[in-house]
Amino acid sequence: MSDWTIANQADLERWTNIRTDSRREVLRAITFGLIYLLAALAVGAYLLISVEAITDGTIIFVGWDVVEVSFPWMNVLAWIYAGLAVSFILLFVVFQLSLRHRLPATLVRLVAICPILGRVQQTLASAETLQSVYHAVLAEQPYGDAFQTAADEIQSPLWKRWASSVSTRFQAGQTIEKAMRQVPLIDHPIAAVITLGQDTLTHAETVRLWHQATEECHALLQSRTRRSIRFISHTGVIIATLLAGMAILSSNTYLVQMMEGLT
């Protein structure tokens, strides 16, 4: 095996490790974010239910009138917290399956709409697609066969469908610009391939073009992964604080009114 081949294999392994690390780091951030939210919801719901149960049937004086304390909305708020917990768990499962490419194409499109996380999910699939095509081009396969090979290898159903359609267009004799239209995520690495690939290139230049696009896509993935982790961490803490604060404020309002009635 030549040095060039060894270096090329090292690139393939490095890109695979980048995608694996990015997926693991985002999943870890989502998991910790879910724990923060569930903890806040559990504490908040417990506080609401406990205060409402303890003070149930309590009477207070309003002037000379005796009034029974009743705040049924506290139970309603506790149920809302329970519903939010279920919703967060479902979203967690959806994002888990999305990052692992186990959702159908329709749901993948919906997840792709989500800010930050949707971009990471799509960049993961884009990077995997570029690497598969690059590997096939490296083996001197024509574009039609290269994209079919990528369609067989990549895991994302959305990108698998796109690669298969691109392969069909290439085999029909279409240009790279027309064949690679309707890209699920049009980032600059793919845009560069579409633009520069229209020129007449030697095999070495084509390999270098796809290598550079794959390299840039994985660098973009690392950048978006870091931003997504910061976003998830900060957003999770803020939402958890607001949820816990709302429960504390509601319980405090309830207790203040009861104490005022007793005095």
Helices and strands as residue ranges (DSSP letters): H 3-54, E 59-62, E 65-68, H 73-99, H 105-113, H 117-138, H 143-153, H 157-171, H 176-179, H 188-196, H 203-262
